[in-house]
Amino acid sequence: MDRQVSLRDVIERAGDGTDPLSEAASIAEHLLRLADRLLDHFVDQARRAGLPWAAIGARLGVSRQAAQKRFAARGVGQAAATSRREGEGS
């Protein structure tokens, strides 16, 4: 991955302000939201491609139930499941 940001870079950015602890907390919150969105995107793509929750969970190091609970609760992968169910009735 050629666009990695190092911890040192993030520490330097947080340390540049007048309140480095608050800045670090803000950066960490942003990175957590970004990480969630990244996973949401690729889980949604995996579901659209027909990957079952068990396979997604295995790739994420969690059970099928944990993956489904985490992502389906936010609507990730639901459009793919709905379209497959609708296609089954045709």
MARBA-3410 file (N, C-alpha, C, O; in Angstrom, 1 decimal):
90
0.9,-1.2,0.0,0.0,0.0,0.0,0.9,1.2,0.0,1.7,1.4,0.9 ~ 0.8,2.1,-1.0,1.7,3.2,-1.1,1.2,4.5,-0.4,1.9,5.5,-0.4 ~ 0.0,4.5,0.2,-0.5,5.7,0.8,-0.6,5.5,2.3,-1.5,6.2,2.9 ~ 0.2,4.7,2.9,0.1,4.5,4.3,0.6,5.7,5.1,1.5,6.4,4.7 ~ -0.1,6.0,6.2,0.3,7.1,7.1,0.9,6.4,8.3,0.3,5.5,8.9
2.1,6.9,8.7,2.7,6.3,9.8,2.2,6.9,11.1,1.7,8.0,11.2 ~ 2.4,6.1,12.2,2.0,6.6,13.5,2.8,7.9,13.8,2.3,8.8,14.4 ~ 4.1,7.9,13.4,4.9,9.0,13.7,4.3,10.3,13.0,4.3,11.4,13.6 ~ 3.8,10.2,11.8,3.2,11.3,11.1,2.0,11.8,11.9,1.8,13.0,12.0 ~ 1.2,10.9,12.4,0.0,11.3,13.1,0.3,11.9,14.4,-0.3,12.9,14.8
1.3,11.4,15.1,1.8,12.0,16.4,2.3,13.4,16.1,2.0,14.3,16.9 ~ 3.1,13.6,15.1,3.6,14.9,14.8,2.5,15.9,14.5,2.5,17.0,14.9 ~ 1.5,15.4,13.7,0.3,16.3,13.4,-0.4,16.7,14.7,-0.8,17.9,14.9 ~ -0.7,15.7,15.6,-1.4,16.0,16.8,-0.6,16.9,17.7,-1.1,17.8,18.4 ~ 0.7,16.8,17.7,1.6,17.5,18.6,1.8,18.9,18.1,2.4,19.7,18.9
1.4,19.3,16.9,1.6,20.6,16.4,0.6,21.7,17.0,0.9,22.9,17.0 ~ -0.5,21.2,17.5,-1.5,22.2,18.1,-1.2,22.6,19.5,-0.2,22.2,20.1 ~ -2.1,23.4,20.0,-2.0,23.9,21.4,-2.5,22.9,22.4,-2.1,23.0,23.6 ~ -3.3,21.9,22.0,-3.9,20.9,22.9,-3.7,19.6,22.2,-4.6,19.0,21.6 ~ -2.5,19.0,22.3,-2.2,17.8,21.6,-3.1,16.6,21.9,-3.4,15.7,21.1
-3.5,16.5,23.2,-4.4,15.4,23.6,-5.7,15.5,22.9,-6.2,14.5,22.4 ~ -6.3,16.6,22.9,-7.6,16.8,22.2,-7.5,16.6,20.7,-8.3,15.9,20.1 ~ -6.4,17.0,20.2,-6.1,16.8,18.7,-6.0,15.3,18.4,-6.5,14.8,17.4 ~ -5.2,14.6,19.3,-5.1,13.2,19.1,-6.4,12.5,19.2,-6.7,11.5,18.4 ~ -7.3,12.9,20.1,-8.6,12.2,20.3,-9.4,12.5,19.0,-10.1,11.6,18.5
-9.3,13.7,18.5,-10.1,14.0,17.3,-9.6,13.2,16.1,-10.4,12.7,15.3 ~ -8.3,13.1,15.9,-7.7,12.3,14.8,-8.1,10.8,15.0,-8.5,10.2,14.0 ~ -8.0,10.3,16.2,-8.4,8.9,16.4,-9.8,8.7,16.1,-10.2,7.6,15.4 ~ -10.7,9.6,16.5,-12.1,9.4,16.1,-12.4,9.4,14.6,-13.1,8.6,14.1 ~ -11.7,10.3,13.9,-11.8,10.4,12.5,-11.3,9.1,11.8,-11.9,8.5,10.9
-10.2,8.6,12.3,-9.6,7.3,11.7,-10.5,6.1,12.0,-10.7,5.3,11.1 ~ -11.2,6.1,13.2,-12.1,5.0,13.5,-13.3,5.0,12.5,-13.7,4.0,12.0 ~ -13.9,6.2,12.3,-15.0,6.4,11.4,-14.6,6.0,10.0,-15.3,5.3,9.2 ~ -13.4,6.4,9.6,-12.9,6.1,8.2,-12.7,4.6,8.1,-13.0,4.0,7.1 ~ -12.1,3.9,9.1,-12.0,2.5,9.1,-13.3,1.7,9.0,-13.4,0.8,8.2
-14.3,2.2,9.7,-15.6,1.6,9.6,-16.2,1.7,8.2,-16.7,0.8,7.6 ~ -16.0,2.9,7.6,-16.5,3.1,6.2,-15.8,2.3,5.2,-16.4,1.8,4.3 ~ -14.5,2.1,5.4,-13.7,1.2,4.6,-14.2,-0.2,4.6,-14.5,-0.9,3.6 ~ -14.4,-0.7,5.8,-15.0,-2.1,6.0,-16.4,-2.2,5.4,-16.7,-3.2,4.7 ~ -17.2,-1.2,5.7,-18.6,-1.2,5.2,-18.6,-1.4,3.7,-19.3,-2.1,3.1
-17.7,-0.6,3.0,-17.6,-0.6,1.6,-17.3,-2.0,1.0,-18.0,-2.5,0.1 ~ -16.3,-2.6,1.6,-15.8,-3.9,1.1,-16.7,-5.0,1.5,-16.8,-6.0,0.8 ~ -17.3,-4.9,2.7,-18.3,-6.0,3.0,-19.5,-5.9,2.1,-20.0,-6.9,1.7 ~ -20.0,-4.7,1.8,-21.1,-4.5,0.9,-20.7,-5.1,-0.5,-21.5,-5.8,-1.1 ~ -19.5,-4.8,-1.0,-19.1,-5.4,-2.3,-19.1,-6.9,-2.2,-19.5,-7.6,-3.1
-18.6,-7.5,-1.1,-18.5,-8.9,-0.9,-19.9,-9.5,-1.0,-20.1,-10.6,-1.6 ~ -20.8,-8.9,-0.3,-22.2,-9.4,-0.2,-22.8,-9.3,-1.6,-23.5,-10.3,-2.0 ~ -22.6,-8.2,-2.3,-23.2,-8.1,-3.7,-22.6,-9.1,-4.6,-23.2,-9.6,-5.6 ~ -21.4,-9.6,-4.3,-20.7,-10.6,-5.2,-21.2,-12.0,-4.7,-20.8,-13.0,-5.3 ~ -22.0,-12.1,-3.7,-22.6,-13.4,-3.3,-21.8,-14.1,-2.1,-22.1,-15.2,-1.8
-20.8,-13.4,-1.5,-20.1,-14.0,-0.5,-21.0,-14.1,0.8,-21.6,-13.2,1.2 ~ -21.1,-15.3,1.3,-21.9,-15.5,2.5,-21.3,-14.9,3.8,-20.1,-14.6,3.8 ~ -22.2,-14.6,4.7,-21.7,-14.0,6.0,-20.6,-14.8,6.7,-19.7,-14.3,7.3 ~ -20.7,-16.2,6.5,-19.7,-17.0,7.2,-18.3,-16.7,6.6,-17.3,-16.7,7.3 ~ -18.2,-16.6,5.3,-16.9,-16.3,4.6,-16.4,-14.9,5.0,-15.2,-14.7,5.2
-17.3,-13.9,5.1,-17.0,-12.6,5.5,-16.4,-12.6,6.9,-15.4,-12.0,7.2 ~ -17.2,-13.2,7.8,-16.7,-13.4,9.2,-15.4,-14.0,9.3,-14.5,-13.5,10.1 ~ -15.1,-15.1,8.5,-13.8,-15.7,8.6,-12.7,-14.8,8.2,-11.6,-14.8,8.8 ~ -12.9,-14.0,7.1,-11.9,-13.1,6.7,-11.6,-11.9,7.7,-10.5,-11.4,7.7 ~ -12.7,-11.6,8.5,-12.5,-10.6,9.5,-12.1,-11.1,10.8,-11.8,-10.3,11.8
-12.0,-12.4,10.9,-11.6,-13.1,12.2,-12.7,-13.1,13.2,-12.4,-13.1,14.4 ~ -14.0,-13.1,12.8,-15.1,-13.2,13.7,-16.1,-14.2,13.2,-15.9,-14.7,12.1 ~ -17.1,-14.6,14.0,-18.1,-15.5,13.5,-19.0,-14.9,12.5,-19.0,-13.7,12.3 ~ -19.7,-15.8,11.8,-20.7,-15.4,10.9,-21.7,-14.5,11.6,-22.1,-13.4,11.0 ~ -22.2,-14.9,12.8,-23.2,-14.1,13.5,-22.6,-12.7,13.8,-23.4,-11.7,13.7
-21.4,-12.7,14.3,-20.8,-11.4,14.6,-20.7,-10.4,13.4,-21.0,-9.2,13.5 ~ -20.3,-11.0,12.3,-20.2,-10.2,11.1,-21.5,-9.7,10.6,-21.7,-8.5,10.3 ~ -22.5,-10.6,10.6,-23.8,-10.2,10.2,-24.4,-9.2,11.2,-25.1,-8.2,10.7 ~ -24.3,-9.4,12.4,-24.8,-8.5,13.4,-24.2,-7.1,13.3,-24.9,-6.1,13.3 ~ -22.9,-7.0,13.1,-22.2,-5.7,13.0,-22.6,-5.0,11.7,-22.9,-3.8,11.7
-22.6,-5.7,10.6,-22.7,-5.0,9.3,-24.2,-4.9,8.9,-24.6,-3.9,8.3 ~ -25.0,-5.9,9.1,-26.4,-5.9,8.6,-27.2,-4.9,9.5,-28.1,-4.3,9.0 ~ -26.8,-4.7,10.7,-27.5,-3.7,11.6,-27.3,-2.3,11.0,-28.2,-1.5,11.2 ~ -26.3,-2.1,10.2,-26.1,-0.8,9.6,-26.6,-0.7,8.2,-26.4,0.2,7.4 ~ -27.2,-1.8,7.7,-27.7,-1.9,6.4,-26.7,-2.3,5.3,-27.0,-2.3,4.1
-25.5,-2.6,5.7,-24.4,-3.1,4.8,-24.8,-4.4,4.3,-25.0,-5.4,5.0 ~ -24.7,-4.6,3.0,-25.0,-5.9,2.3,-26.4,-6.3,2.2,-26.7,-7.4,1.7 ~ -27.3,-5.4,2.7,-28.7,-5.8,2.7,-29.4,-5.7,1.3,-30.2,-6.5,0.9 ~ -28.9,-4.7,0.5,-29.4,-4.6,-0.9,-29.2,-5.9,-1.7,-30.0,-6.3,-2.5 ~ -28.0,-6.4,-1.5,-27.6,-7.7,-2.2,-28.5,-8.8,-1.8,-29.0,-9.6,-2.6
-28.7,-8.9,-0.5,-29.6,-10.0,0.0,-31.0,-9.9,-0.5,-31.7,-10.8,-0.8 ~ -31.5,-8.6,-0.5,-32.9,-8.4,-0.9,-33.1,-8.7,-2.4,-34.0,-9.3,-2.8 ~ -32.1,-8.3,-3.2,-32.2,-8.5,-4.6,-32.1,-10.0,-4.9,-32.8,-10.5,-5.9 ~ -31.3,-10.8,-4.2,-31.3,-12.2,-4.4,-32.6,-12.9,-4.0,-33.1,-13.7,-4.7 ~ -33.2,-12.4,-2.9,-34.5,-13.0,-2.5,-35.5,-12.7,-3.5,-36.4,-13.6,-3.8
-35.6,-11.5,-4.0,-36.6,-11.1,-5.0,-36.4,-11.9,-6.3,-37.4,-12.3,-6.9 ~ -35.1,-12.2,-6.7,-34.9,-13.0,-7.8,-35.3,-14.5,-7.7,-35.6,-15.1,-8.7 ~ -35.3,-15.0,-6.4,-35.7,-16.3,-6.2,-37.2,-16.6,-6.5,-37.6,-17.7,-6.8 ~ -38.0,-15.5,-6.3,-39.4,-15.7,-6.5,-39.8,-15.7,-8.0,-40.9,-16.0,-8.4 ~ -38.9,-15.3,-8.9,-39.2,-15.1,-10.3,-39.2,-16.5,-11.0,-39.5,-16.5,-12.2
END
